[in-house]
Amino acid sequence: MAKDPICGMEVEEKNAKWTSEYKGKKYYFCAPGCKKKFDADPAKYAK
């Protein structure tokens, strides 16, 4: 399970509909709103 970096919700990687890649790492999101927020400022949320 991956953790949505925006809201902290756990996301099943194989079923994730929304993903982004930042600096070679893939991030998973529970909803399109979380992905949009991450994509607007990935450095703020990427760990």
N, CA, C and O atoms as a DFTB+ gen file, in Angstrom:
188 C
 N C O
     1  1       0.840      -1.186       0.000
     2  2       0.000       0.000       0.000
     3  2       0.881       1.244       0.000
     4  3       1.893       1.318       0.698
     5  1       0.476       2.190      -0.783
     6  2       1.167       3.478      -0.813
     7  2       0.314       4.487      -0.053
     8  3      -0.886       4.290       0.143
     9  1       0.952       5.557       0.365
    10  2       0.226       6.591       1.098
    11  2       0.092       7.830       0.221
    12  3       1.081       8.335      -0.311
    13  1      -1.123       8.307       0.078
    14  2      -1.364       9.552      -0.662
    15  2      -0.619      10.676       0.066
    16  3      -0.900      10.935       1.236
    17  1       0.333      11.353      -0.612
    18  2       1.129      12.381       0.072
    19  2       0.329      13.627       0.437
    20  3       0.807      14.458       1.210
    21  1      -0.851      13.770      -0.090
    22  2      -1.665      14.949       0.220
    23  2      -2.544      14.714       1.443
    24  3      -2.475      15.474       2.410
    25  1      -3.363      13.676       1.411
    26  2      -4.330      13.477       2.495
    27  2      -3.928      12.366       3.469
    28  3      -4.515      12.245       4.545
    29  1      -2.922      11.546       3.096
    30  2      -2.461      10.496       3.978
    31  2      -3.232       9.188       3.864
    32  3      -2.932       8.228       4.574
    33  1      -4.217       9.141       2.982
    34  2      -5.019       7.929       2.801
    35  2      -4.175       6.842       2.120
    36  3      -3.336       7.147       1.272
    37  1      -4.395       5.590       2.487
    38  2      -3.668       4.501       1.862
    39  2      -4.292       4.170       0.506
    40  3      -5.513       4.144       0.357
    41  1      -3.423       3.918      -0.481
    42  2      -3.856       3.661      -1.851
    43  2      -3.223       2.357      -2.336
    44  3      -2.013       2.168      -2.211
    45  1      -4.030       1.470      -2.881
    46  2      -3.524       0.221      -3.468
    47  2      -2.848       0.576      -4.796
    48  3      -3.495       1.076      -5.716
    49  1      -1.539       0.311      -4.886
    50  2      -0.789       0.726      -6.074
    51  2      -1.355       0.150      -7.373
    52  3      -1.483       0.867      -8.365
    53  1      -1.689      -1.129      -7.372
    54  2      -2.133      -1.758      -8.631
    55  2      -3.507      -1.264      -9.088
    56  3      -3.841      -1.392     -10.266
    57  1      -4.301      -0.707      -8.189
    58  2      -5.625      -0.212      -8.565
    59  2      -5.694       1.317      -8.636
    60  3      -6.761       1.877      -8.891
    61  1      -4.586       1.977      -8.418
    62  2      -4.601       3.443      -8.372
    63  2      -4.921       4.038      -9.740
    64  3      -4.304       3.684     -10.745
    65  1      -5.880       4.932      -9.763
    66  2      -6.273       5.597     -11.007
    67  2      -5.451       6.847     -11.248
    68  3      -5.271       7.268     -12.391
    69  1      -4.947       7.447     -10.165
    70  2      -4.237       8.717     -10.292
    71  2      -2.827       8.570      -9.742
    72  3      -2.628       8.255      -8.569
    73  1      -1.865       8.802     -10.602
    74  2      -0.457       8.728     -10.197
    75  2       0.316       9.888     -10.807
    76  3      -0.107      10.486     -11.796
    77  1       1.442      10.190     -10.206
    78  2       2.368      11.182     -10.739
    79  2       3.765      10.690     -10.464
    80  3       3.986       9.894      -9.552
    81  1       4.707      11.163     -11.253
    82  2       6.095      10.813     -11.034
    83  2       6.875      12.098     -10.811
    84  3       6.720      13.075     -11.544
    85  1       7.710      12.075      -9.791
    86  2       8.509      13.257      -9.465
    87  2       9.887      12.796      -9.036
    88  3      10.022      12.015      -8.094
    89  1      10.904      13.274      -9.721
    90  2      12.298      12.916      -9.440
    91  2      12.489      11.405      -9.389
    92  3      13.180      10.891      -8.509
    93  1      11.876      10.695     -10.334
    94  2      12.058       9.256     -10.454
    95  2      11.226       8.411      -9.513
    96  3      11.311       7.184      -9.562
    97  1      10.427       9.024      -8.660
    98  2       9.591       8.272      -7.737
    99  2       8.121       8.435      -8.126
   100  3       7.679       9.520      -8.505
   101  1       7.382       7.341      -8.024
   102  2       5.973       7.370      -8.375
   103  2       5.136       7.601      -7.122
   104  3       5.378       6.999      -6.076
   105  1       4.152       8.481      -7.245
   106  2       3.251       8.812      -6.142
   107  2       1.831       8.423      -6.514
   108  3       1.425       8.541      -7.670
   109  1       1.089       7.963      -5.535
   110  2      -0.271       7.465      -5.758
   111  2      -1.267       8.341      -4.994
   112  3      -1.006       8.800      -3.882
   113  1      -2.426       8.552      -5.641
   114  2      -3.427       9.442      -5.044
   115  2      -4.784       8.763      -4.986
   116  3      -5.115       7.921      -5.821
   117  1      -5.559       9.147      -3.983
   118  2      -6.884       8.555      -3.803
   119  2      -7.926       9.252      -4.661
   120  3      -8.985       8.681      -4.923
   121  1      -7.653      10.467      -5.103
   122  2      -8.639      11.239      -5.854
   123  2      -7.938      12.224      -6.792
   124  3      -6.785      12.592      -6.563
   125  1      -8.633      12.647      -7.842
   126  2      -8.014      13.586      -8.784
   127  2      -7.638      14.921      -8.141
   128  3      -6.695      15.578      -8.580
   129  1      -8.371      15.319      -7.108
   130  2      -8.050      16.574      -6.415
   131  2      -6.694      16.523      -5.735
   132  3      -5.954      17.507      -5.734
   133  1      -6.368      15.365      -5.151
   134  2      -5.062      15.205      -4.496
   135  2      -3.946      15.234      -5.536
   136  3      -2.906      15.851      -5.310
   137  1      -4.153      14.575      -6.666
   138  2      -3.147      14.580      -7.738
   139  2      -2.931      16.001      -8.253
   140  3      -1.792      16.416      -8.467
   141  1      -3.989      16.730      -8.447
   142  2      -3.895      18.101      -8.951
   143  2      -3.112      18.984      -7.979
   144  3      -2.282      19.791      -8.397
   145  1      -3.375      18.830      -6.705
   146  2      -2.675      19.614      -5.684
   147  2      -1.186      19.275      -5.670
   148  3      -0.341      20.164      -5.570
   149  1      -0.871      17.976      -5.772
   150  2       0.528      17.532      -5.805
   151  2       1.231      18.079      -7.040
   152  3       2.334      18.617      -6.947
   153  1       0.591      17.939      -8.194
   154  2       1.201      18.366      -9.460
   155  2       1.464      19.874      -9.493
   156  3       2.367      20.326     -10.198
   157  1       0.697      20.643      -8.750
   158  2       0.889      22.089      -8.720
   159  2       2.169      22.482      -7.975
   160  3       2.759      23.524      -8.262
   161  1       2.600      21.646      -7.012
   162  2       3.801      21.952      -6.222
   163  2       4.382      20.658      -5.646
   164  3       4.342      20.451      -4.433
   165  1       4.919      19.789      -6.503
   166  2       5.392      18.480      -6.023
   167  2       6.512      18.559      -4.990
   168  3       6.597      17.691      -4.121
   169  1       7.360      19.558      -5.057
   170  2       8.467      19.666      -4.100
   171  2       7.944      19.839      -2.666
   172  3       8.609      19.437      -1.711
   173  1       6.780      20.423      -2.520
   174  2       6.195      20.654      -1.203
   175  2       5.747      19.355      -0.533
   176  3       5.810      19.221       0.689
   177  1       5.292      18.396      -1.354
   178  2       4.708      17.169      -0.803
   179  2       5.585      15.931      -0.939
   180  3       5.397      14.966      -0.197
   181  1       6.543      15.933      -1.871
   182  2       7.391      14.760      -2.097
   183  2       8.342      14.563      -0.923
   184  3       8.881      15.522      -0.370
   185  1       8.533      13.313      -0.560
   186  2       9.445      12.991       0.545
   187  2      10.562      12.118       0.045
   188  3      11.439      11.734       0.819
